[in-house]
């Protein structure tokens, strides 16, 4: 069983930066594609970014492209989401997820097997 624990959320002002971390344990980190998703109040959970097993390929949603960067540290079993130029519309609970299966679309929440508990990010205007 894989455990994922997010950290780094908080309250910031528009234009500020935050760095979210997700620590993985209980499995073989290099076997998983990792992703970040977010859920704002009253909205469905949505895809933010993903990184493949080797760390050589990343994909972002259009809403964060150019502002957010996903990376993974194999030695520390950690995936990081660096968020710059934050906007009020980035306010949400951010979730880290691990995808075991190679099949399924990387942005589809249904294809991810393990989830963290989430960390709140609030951006004030």
N, C-alpha and C positions, 0 to 999 in steps of 0.2 A: 504494500500500500504506500502510495506516494503522499507525502504531506507538503503543502505549499503554504508559506507564511509571508504575507506582504508587510512592508513597512515603508515609512517615508511620507505618508500623506500629511495634510495639514491645511491651514488657512493662509492664503497668500493674496496679494493684490494682482490685478491685471498687469501683464507684462513681466511678472516675476517667473522664476524657475523652481521646479521641484524635481527631486530624484526619487523614484520609487524602486524598491528592491523586493525581490521575491526569492526566498531561500527554499530550496528543495531538499527533501530527505526521504529516505525509505525506498529509493529506487535507483536506477542507473540514469543519471541526468542526461548523459549523452544520447540516450535512446529516444528522447522526447523532443518534438517540436514544441516550442513555448509560445504562449500568446498573452496579450493583455487585452482585456475587455473593460467596458465601463457601463454603469447603469445610473442614469439620472432619475430623480423622483418622477414617478408617473410614466416612465418610458421603459422600453425594452432594453435588455442588455445588448450592447453593440460592440462590434470588433474595433480595436484600436490599432494593434500592431502584432506582428508575429516574426519569429526568427527560427530558421531551420536547425536541424540537429548539429550541424557543423559550425553554425554561426555565420556562414558565408552568404546567406540570403535573407533579406528582410523585406517585409511588405507592410505598408501603412494604409490606414483609411485616408480618404481625401481630406477629411476635416483636420487631420493632425500632420499630414505630410509636410515636411520642411521645418516643423517645430519640435517634433518628438523623435527620439532615437532609442531603439531597442538594441540591447547587447546582452551577451551571456559570458559568464566567467566559469569555464569548465572546472578550474581548480577549486572554486568556492561553491560550485553548484548553485549559482545565483544568476538570475536574469534581472536586468535593470531597464527601467524606462526613464530616460532623461526627458523632461518636459520643459521646454523653453517658450517664452512669449505666451504665457498662459492667458486664456480668455475666460470670461464668466461662463460661457457655454461649455467649458471643459469641466465644470463642476459636476461631480458624480462620485459614486463608489467605484474604485478601480480594482479589478480582479485579475489575478495571475492564473493561468491555466496551462496544463500539460496535455499534449496530444500524443497518444501511444501509436495509434493506427496510422499507417501511411495513406490510407484511403480517406476520402472526404475532403471537402473544401476547407482550407485553413481559416477562413473567416466565419465558418458556421459553428456556433457554440455547441451544437449537438455532437460534433465530432471530437470534442475535448473530453478527456477522461477524468481529469483531476482538477480541482479548483481550490483556491485559497479562500480565506474568509472575507477578504476585501479590505481596502483602506480608503478612507474618505479624503477627497480632494475638494476644497472649496476655494473658488476664485472670486474675489470681490471686485466690483467695478470702481 
